[in-house]
C-alpha cells in the first residue's frame, strides 16, 4: 500500500476523533469563577459579589485583581458563538498577555478554533498553550494527534511531524498520572477522557516507531492504541499502520521475526475498514497469503475472514503449519531414501533432526547416484552444480562434484550449461548453507562428429 492510501482516509480518522477531542476540551472550558478583588473594583463597573463569597472564589481558582481585565475575560468567555468567543479571547490575550487567566483562555480558544474547523489556528493555539504551560495535557493531546496524522499522510515534512508527535505523546503519557479530574466531570467521563488520551499518545508513539523501523515498539504501542476503545479498533489509519508493522523488513532482521498470523489478522481487518473495493481486495489477498504461510493451507480461511469482518478480535486460534523439522521427519519416514529425489534429500539433510538426517545419509552415502543439474562453476577437477529446482532458479550450487581424472580442457562444461546427467558418489555434506560433496564424478561422454562420407568419383569414359 502506498502512503496515498492513508491520505485518502485521513478524514475518516479526523472525524472519528473529533468527539474525543471535543469532550476533552469541553471539560477544560474555564468558567469565570475568578473575580476581581472587591476592594479594588469601582462600584459602577465591577460585579458586586457578597463579601463572604470572595474567599470562596479565591479558593476555587485564580483571582483577577483588575476589574477591567476581569470584565474583558468574562465578556469574552460568555460569548455563545465560537466565532465571537474567538474574537473576544484573542483581544483579551492581546490586551492582557500575562493574565493569570492566560492558560484558561488559550484552552477555550483552542477548542473554539477546533469547533470552527480552523486546524492551522488550532495547532498554533495549542503551541501557544504549551509555551505558557509546558505540561498542558489538552495541548499535548491535540498536537500528538494532529501531527501523527500529518506525518502519516506524507509530504516533505512528514518525518518532522512524526518526531514532534512522538515528543508530545511521550510528554503526555509522562504527565497523565498527574492530570486532575476537571470540575463537574463524572468518574466515568474522566476515565473515558484518559483512555482517549492514552490511545492518542500510544498511536503517535507507534507510528513514529514504525517510521524509525523499530517494529517491536511499533507493534506494542499500536496494539495498545487499538485496544484502547471500540472506536480505535475501527480507526483505519491505525489498522493500516499495524499492517505495515508486520511486513518483514528487507533484508530480514532476526530482531524482528515474522508473525504471519498477526499480519493476516490486521490485513483482514484492514480489508473490512478500507475505503474502496480496490483496497479491500488488495488487503484481503495479502491477508490470505499470510494465513496460508502460517497455517500451511487455506482451509479455515473463510472462518478467519468472517471473524475479522465481525469484530476487532481477539485473533482466532489457528493451527500453525508443521515446522521444517516436522516436515522433514514426515518425509524421512515416508519411504526408502534411495528412491527420493535430490530436493528431498536436501530438505531432510538441511532441516531434519539428527536421527532423520542419519537415516537418509546412511542410505545414500558411498553409493553412486545419477542426477541432473545446471553448472554454476567449472574447472578441470571440480564442478559446482545446482541439482534442485529451487537452487537452479537461484543459480546457487548445492553439489560439489570432484573427478579422479581431470577433464580435458576442451570438454569442461560451460557455466550455466544444463547437464543431461552426472554421476557421483555422496561423500559428505554441510546442512546450512547446504552443500553435498560427491566423489568419482562422471559426465556424459562427449559426442564425436560423424565421419564425413567420401564424395563419389565421377565415372571415367
C-alpha positions as CSV (number, residue, x, y, z in Angstrom):
1,X,0.0,0.0,0.0
2,X,1.2,3.5,-0.8
3,X,1.1,6.5,1.5
4,X,-1.6,7.9,-0.7
5,X,-3.9,5.3,0.7
6,X,-3.6,6.9,4.2
7,X,-4.1,10.3,2.7
8,X,-7.4,9.3,1.2
9,X,-8.8,8.2,4.6
10,X,-7.4,10.8,6.9
11,X,-10.8,12.5,7.0
12,X,-12.3,9.3,8.4
13,X,-9.9,9.4,11.4
14,X,-10.2,13.1,12.0
15,X,-14.0,12.8,12.1
16,X,-13.8,9.7,14.4
17,X,-11.6,11.5,16.9
18,X,-13.4,14.8,16.9
19,X,-15.8,13.7,19.6
20,X,-13.0,12.6,21.9
21,X,-11.1,15.9,21.4
22,X,-14.2,17.9,21.9
23,X,-15.0,16.0,25.2
24,X,-11.5,16.7,26.4
25,X,-11.6,20.3,25.5
26,X,-15.1,21.0,26.7
27,X,-14.3,19.8,30.2
28,X,-11.5,22.2,30.1
29,X,-13.6,25.3,29.4
30,X,-12.8,27.6,32.2
31,X,-15.8,29.2,34.0
32,X,-15.5,32.8,35.2
33,X,-15.2,31.8,38.9
34,X,-12.3,34.2,39.2
35,X,-13.5,37.5,40.5
36,X,-11.7,40.8,40.9
37,X,-10.8,41.8,44.5
38,X,-13.8,43.8,45.7
39,X,-11.7,46.5,47.4
40,X,-10.2,47.5,44.0
41,X,-13.4,47.3,41.9
42,X,-15.2,50.6,41.2
43,X,-18.8,50.3,42.3
44,X,-20.2,51.4,38.9
45,X,-18.5,48.7,36.8
46,X,-17.4,45.7,38.8
47,X,-19.8,42.9,39.9
48,X,-20.8,43.1,43.5
49,X,-20.4,39.6,44.9
50,X,-21.2,39.2,48.6
51,X,-18.2,39.9,50.8
52,X,-18.3,36.3,52.1
53,X,-18.1,34.9,48.6
54,X,-14.7,36.4,47.8
55,X,-12.6,34.0,49.8
56,X,-14.5,31.0,48.4
57,X,-13.9,32.2,44.9
58,X,-10.3,32.7,45.6
59,X,-10.0,29.2,47.0
60,X,-11.6,27.8,43.8
61,X,-9.3,29.4,41.3
62,X,-7.1,32.4,40.4
63,X,-8.4,35.9,41.2
64,X,-8.2,38.7,38.6
65,X,-7.5,41.8,40.6
66,X,-8.0,44.3,37.7
67,X,-11.8,44.9,37.1
68,X,-11.2,45.9,33.5
69,X,-9.3,42.7,32.9
70,X,-12.0,40.7,34.7
71,X,-14.7,42.2,32.6
72,X,-12.8,41.6,29.4
73,X,-12.4,37.9,30.3
74,X,-16.0,37.4,31.4
75,X,-17.3,39.2,28.3
76,X,-15.1,37.0,26.0
77,X,-15.8,33.7,27.8
78,X,-19.5,34.4,28.0
79,X,-20.0,34.5,24.2
80,X,-22.1,31.6,23.0
81,X,-21.0,31.8,19.3
82,X,-17.5,30.3,18.8
83,X,-16.5,32.9,16.3
84,X,-17.5,35.7,18.7
85,X,-15.7,34.0,21.5
86,X,-12.5,33.7,19.4
87,X,-12.5,37.4,18.7
88,X,-13.1,38.2,22.4
89,X,-10.4,35.9,23.7
90,X,-7.8,37.0,21.1
91,X,-8.5,40.6,22.1
92,X,-8.2,39.7,25.8
93,X,-4.9,37.9,25.3
94,X,-3.5,40.8,23.2
95,X,-4.5,43.3,25.9
96,X,-3.5,41.1,28.8
97,X,-0.7,38.8,27.6
98,X,0.4,38.0,31.1
99,X,-3.0,37.5,32.6
100,X,-3.4,34.9,35.3
101,X,-6.2,33.5,33.1
102,X,-3.9,33.1,30.1
103,X,-3.9,29.3,30.2
104,X,-7.6,29.1,30.7
105,X,-8.2,31.5,27.8
106,X,-5.9,29.6,25.5
107,X,-7.6,26.3,26.3
108,X,-11.0,27.7,25.4
109,X,-9.6,29.4,22.3
110,X,-8.1,26.1,21.2
111,X,-11.5,24.4,21.4
112,X,-13.1,27.3,19.5
113,X,-10.7,27.0,16.6
114,X,-11.3,23.3,16.5
115,X,-15.0,23.7,16.5
116,X,-14.8,26.2,13.6
117,X,-12.7,23.8,11.6
118,X,-9.6,26.0,11.6
119,X,-6.8,23.4,12.1
120,X,-4.0,25.8,11.5
121,X,-5.2,28.1,14.3
122,X,-5.9,25.1,16.5
123,X,-2.3,23.9,16.1
124,X,-1.0,27.5,16.6
125,X,-3.1,28.0,19.8
126,X,-2.1,24.6,21.2
127,X,1.6,25.5,20.6
128,X,1.0,28.9,22.4
129,X,-0.7,27.0,25.2
130,X,2.3,24.7,25.6
131,X,4.6,27.7,25.7
132,X,2.5,29.0,28.6
133,X,2.0,25.6,30.3
134,X,4.6,23.0,29.0
135,X,2.7,20.1,30.7
136,X,-0.7,21.0,29.5
137,X,-2.4,17.7,28.8
138,X,-5.0,19.1,26.4
139,X,-2.5,20.7,24.1
140,X,-0.2,17.7,24.2
141,X,-3.3,15.5,23.2
142,X,-4.3,17.6,20.2
143,X,-0.7,18.2,18.9
144,X,0.2,14.5,19.2
145,X,-3.0,13.6,17.3
146,X,-2.8,16.2,14.6
147,X,1.0,15.7,14.0
148,X,0.6,12.0,13.8
149,X,-2.0,12.2,11.1
150,X,0.0,14.8,9.2
151,X,3.1,12.6,9.4
152,X,1.2,9.6,8.2
153,X,-0.2,11.5,5.2
154,X,3.4,12.0,3.8
155,X,4.9,15.1,2.4
156,X,8.3,16.8,2.8
157,X,7.9,17.5,6.5
158,X,6.3,14.1,7.4
159,X,9.3,12.9,9.4
160,X,9.5,16.1,11.4
161,X,5.7,15.9,12.1
162,X,6.2,12.3,13.4
163,X,9.1,13.4,15.5
164,X,7.0,16.2,17.0
165,X,4.1,13.8,17.6
166,X,6.4,11.4,19.4
167,X,7.7,14.2,21.6
168,X,4.2,15.4,22.5
169,X,3.0,11.9,23.1
170,X,5.7,10.9,25.4
171,X,5.3,14.1,27.4
172,X,1.5,13.4,27.5
173,X,1.9,9.9,28.8
174,X,4.5,11.0,31.4
175,X,2.2,13.7,32.7
176,X,-1.1,11.8,32.5
177,X,-0.9,10.4,36.1
178,X,-0.8,14.0,37.4
179,X,-3.8,15.1,35.2
180,X,-6.5,16.2,37.6
181,X,-10.2,15.5,37.0
182,X,-11.8,18.7,35.8
183,X,-14.6,20.1,38.0
184,X,-18.0,18.8,37.1
185,X,-16.7,15.7,35.3
186,X,-18.0,12.3,36.3
187,X,-15.7,9.5,37.1
188,X,-16.9,7.6,34.1
189,X,-16.3,10.6,31.7
190,X,-12.9,11.2,33.3
191,X,-11.9,7.6,32.7
192,X,-13.1,7.8,29.1
193,X,-11.1,11.0,28.7
194,X,-7.9,9.4,30.0
195,X,-8.5,6.3,27.8
196,X,-8.8,8.5,24.7
197,X,-5.7,10.4,25.6
198,X,-3.8,7.2,26.2
199,X,-4.9,5.8,22.9
200,X,-3.8,9.0,21.0
201,X,-0.4,9.1,22.7
202,X,0.3,5.4,22.1
203,X,-0.8,5.8,18.4
204,X,1.6,8.7,17.9
205,X,4.5,6.7,19.5
206,X,3.6,3.6,17.5
207,X,3.5,5.4,14.1
208,X,6.8,7.2,14.9
209,X,8.4,3.9,15.9
210,X,7.2,2.4,12.6
211,X,8.8,5.3,10.7
212,X,12.1,4.6,12.6
213,X,11.9,0.9,11.6
214,X,11.6,-0.1,15.3
215,X,9.0,-2.8,14.6
216,X,8.8,-4.2,18.1
217,X,7.9,-0.9,19.6
218,X,5.5,-0.1,16.8
219,X,3.6,-3.3,17.3
220,X,3.5,-2.8,21.1
221,X,2.4,0.8,21.0
222,X,-0.1,0.5,18.1
223,X,-1.7,-2.5,19.8
224,X,-2.1,-0.5,23.0
225,X,-3.7,2.3,21.0
226,X,-6.0,0.0,19.0
227,X,-7.1,-1.9,22.1
228,X,-8.0,1.4,24.0
229,X,-11.6,1.5,22.9
230,X,-14.1,0.3,20.3
231,X,-13.6,3.5,18.3
232,X,-9.8,3.0,17.8
233,X,-10.4,-0.6,16.8
234,X,-12.2,0.9,13.8
235,X,-9.6,3.5,13.0
236,X,-8.3,2.6,9.6
237,X,-5.2,4.7,9.9
238,X,-4.1,2.7,13.0
239,X,-5.0,-0.7,11.5
240,X,-3.2,0.3,8.3
241,X,-0.1,1.2,10.4
242,X,-0.3,-2.2,12.1
243,X,-0.3,-4.0,8.8
244,X,2.9,-2.2,8.0
245,X,4.5,-3.1,11.3
246,X,4.1,-6.8,10.4
247,X,5.7,-6.6,6.9
248,X,9.0,-8.4,7.3
249,X,12.0,-6.0,6.9
250,X,14.2,-6.4,3.9
251,X,16.8,-7.7,4.3
252,X,15.5,-9.9,7.1
253,X,16.4,-8.9,10.6
254,X,16.5,-11.5,13.3
255,X,15.5,-8.9,15.8
256,X,12.1,-8.7,14.2
257,X,10.9,-12.2,13.5
258,X,8.0,-12.6,11.1
259,X,4.5,-13.0,12.6
260,X,2.3,-14.1,9.6
261,X,-0.8,-14.8,11.8
262,X,-0.9,-11.3,13.2
263,X,-0.2,-9.9,9.7
264,X,-3.1,-12.0,8.3
265,X,-5.4,-10.7,11.1
266,X,-4.6,-7.0,10.7
267,X,-4.7,-7.1,6.9
268,X,-8.1,-8.9,7.2
269,X,-9.3,-6.1,9.5
270,X,-7.9,-3.5,7.1
271,X,-9.9,-5.2,4.3
272,X,-13.1,-4.6,6.3
273,X,-12.3,-0.9,7.0
274,X,-10.6,0.1,3.7
275,X,-12.3,3.0,1.9
276,X,-12.7,1.4,-1.5
277,X,-13.3,-2.1,-3.1
278,X,-9.8,-1.9,-4.7
279,X,-8.0,-1.6,-1.4
280,X,-10.3,-4.1,0.3
281,X,-9.4,-6.7,-2.3
282,X,-5.7,-5.9,-2.0
283,X,-5.7,-6.2,1.8
284,X,-7.8,-9.4,1.7
285,X,-5.5,-11.1,-0.9
286,X,-2.4,-10.3,1.2
287,X,-4.1,-11.4,4.4
288,X,-4.9,-14.8,2.8
289,X,-1.3,-15.3,1.7
290,X,-0.1,-14.6,5.3
291,X,-2.7,-17.0,6.6
292,X,-1.5,-19.8,4.3
293,X,2.0,-19.0,5.2
294,X,1.3,-19.6,8.9
295,X,-1.2,-22.4,8.6
296,X,0.3,-24.3,5.6
297,X,-3.0,-24.3,3.7
298,X,-6.2,-22.2,3.1
299,X,-8.6,-24.5,5.0
300,X,-10.3,-22.4,7.7
301,X,-9.6,-19.1,5.8
302,X,-13.2,-18.3,5.3
303,X,-14.0,-18.6,9.0
304,X,-10.9,-16.5,9.8
305,X,-12.0,-13.7,7.4
306,X,-15.6,-13.8,8.8
307,X,-14.2,-13.3,12.3
308,X,-12.3,-10.3,11.1
309,X,-15.4,-8.9,9.5
310,X,-17.5,-9.5,12.6
311,X,-15.3,-7.5,15.0
312,X,-11.9,-6.4,16.2
313,X,-10.7,-9.6,17.9
314,X,-9.2,-11.4,19.6
315,X,-7.3,-13.2,16.9
316,X,-8.8,-16.6,16.4
317,X,-6.8,-19.7,17.3
318,X,-5.2,-21.2,14.1
319,X,-3.1,-24.3,14.0
320,X,0.3,-23.5,12.6
321,X,1.8,-25.3,9.7
322,X,4.3,-28.1,10.5
323,X,7.8,-26.8,11.2
324,X,10.5,-27.7,8.7
325,X,11.8,-30.3,11.2
326,X,8.4,-31.9,11.4
327,X,8.0,-31.9,7.7
328,X,11.5,-33.4,7.3
329,X,10.6,-36.2,9.8
330,X,7.4,-37.0,7.9
331,X,9.3,-37.1,4.6
332,X,12.1,-39.2,6.0
333,X,9.6,-41.8,7.5
334,X,7.5,-41.9,4.3
335,X,9.7,-44.2,2.2
336,X,13.0,-45.5,1.0
337,X,15.6,-42.7,0.9
338,X,17.2,-44.2,-2.2
339,X,14.0,-43.6,-4.1
340,X,13.8,-39.9,-3.1
341,X,14.9,-37.1,-5.4
342,X,17.7,-34.8,-4.7
343,X,15.5,-32.0,-3.4
344,X,14.0,-34.3,-0.8
345,X,17.5,-35.3,0.4
346,X,18.5,-31.6,0.6
347,X,15.4,-30.7,2.6
348,X,15.8,-33.5,5.2
349,X,19.6,-33.1,5.5
350,X,19.1,-29.3,6.0
351,X,16.1,-29.3,8.3
352,X,15.6,-32.7,9.9
353,X,16.6,-33.8,13.4
354,X,19.9,-35.7,13.6
355,X,18.2,-39.1,13.5
356,X,16.3,-38.2,10.3
357,X,19.5,-36.9,8.7
358,X,21.3,-40.1,9.7
359,X,18.5,-42.2,8.2
360,X,18.8,-40.6,4.8
361,X,22.6,-40.1,4.8
362,X,23.4,-43.7,5.7
363,X,21.2,-44.9,2.9
364,X,22.9,-42.9,0.2
365,X,26.5,-42.3,1.4
366,X,29.1,-44.1,-0.7
367,X,26.6,-45.2,-3.4
368,X,26.8,-43.9,-6.9
369,X,23.8,-41.8,-7.9
370,X,22.8,-40.3,-11.2
371,X,21.3,-36.8,-11.2
372,X,20.6,-33.8,-13.5
373,X,21.6,-30.2,-12.8
374,X,23.0,-26.9,-14.0
375,X,26.7,-26.0,-14.0
376,X,27.3,-23.0,-11.7
377,X,31.1,-23.0,-11.8
378,X,33.6,-25.4,-13.6
379,X,37.2,-26.4,-13.6
380,X,39.1,-29.5,-14.8
381,X,38.9,-31.2,-11.3
382,X,35.6,-29.9,-9.9
383,X,32.1,-28.8,-10.8
384,X,29.8,-26.7,-8.7
385,X,26.3,-27.8,-9.7
386,X,22.7,-26.8,-8.8
387,X,20.7,-30.0,-8.6
388,X,17.4,-28.9,-7.0
389,X,14.9,-26.8,-8.9
390,X,15.0,-24.1,-6.2
391,X,18.8,-23.8,-6.4
392,X,18.7,-24.0,-10.2
393,X,16.3,-21.0,-10.2
394,X,18.5,-19.2,-7.7
395,X,21.7,-20.1,-9.6
396,X,23.2,-21.4,-6.4
397,X,25.3,-24.6,-6.2
398,X,24.2,-27.4,-3.9
399,X,26.6,-30.1,-5.2
400,X,30.4,-30.2,-5.5
401,X,31.4,-32.9,-7.9
402,X,35.0,-33.9,-7.9
403,X,36.8,-36.0,-10.6
404,X,39.6,-38.6,-10.1
405,X,40.9,-37.7,-13.6
406,X,40.9,-34.1,-14.7
407,X,38.5,-33.2,-17.5
408,X,40.1,-32.4,-20.8
409,X,40.0,-28.6,-21.2
410,X,38.0,-28.8,-24.4
411,X,35.3,-30.8,-22.6
412,X,34.9,-28.7,-19.4
413,X,31.2,-27.7,-19.3
414,X,30.4,-24.0,-19.6
415,X,28.9,-22.2,-16.7
416,X,25.1,-22.2,-17.0
417,X,25.1,-25.4,-19.1
418,X,22.4,-27.9,-18.3
419,X,23.8,-31.4,-17.7
420,X,21.9,-34.2,-19.3
421,X,23.1,-36.2,-16.3
422,X,26.0,-36.5,-14.0
423,X,27.2,-39.4,-11.7
424,X,28.8,-39.1,-8.3
425,X,29.3,-40.9,-5.0
426,X,28.0,-38.9,-2.0
427,X,30.9,-38.4,0.4
428,X,30.0,-35.6,2.8
429,X,27.5,-32.7,3.3
430,X,27.0,-29.5,5.2
431,X,23.4,-28.6,6.3
432,X,23.5,-24.8,6.1
433,X,24.1,-23.5,3.6
434,X,23.5,-26.9,2.1
435,X,26.3,-28.5,0.0
436,X,26.8,-32.1,-0.8
437,X,30.2,-33.2,-1.9
438,X,30.3,-36.1,-4.4
439,X,33.4,-38.0,-5.5
440,X,34.3,-40.1,-8.5
441,X,32.4,-37.8,-10.8
442,X,31.3,-38.8,-14.3
443,X,29.8,-36.8,-17.1
444,X,28.2,-37.9,-20.4
445,X,30.8,-38.9,-22.9
446,X,31.4,-36.1,-25.4
447,X,29.6,-36.6,-28.6
448,X,32.0,-37.1,-31.6
449,X,31.2,-35.7,-35.0
450,X,30.2,-38.4,-37.6
451,X,32.9,-39.1,-40.2
452,X,32.4,-37.4,-43.5
453,X,31.3,-39.7,-46.3
454,X,33.7,-39.6,-49.3
455,X,32.3,-38.0,-52.4
456,X,31.8,-40.5,-55.2
457,X,34.2,-40.1,-58.1
458,X,32.8,-39.4,-61.5
459,X,32.7,-42.3,-63.8
460,X,35.5,-42.4,-66.4
461,X,34.9,-42.9,-70.1
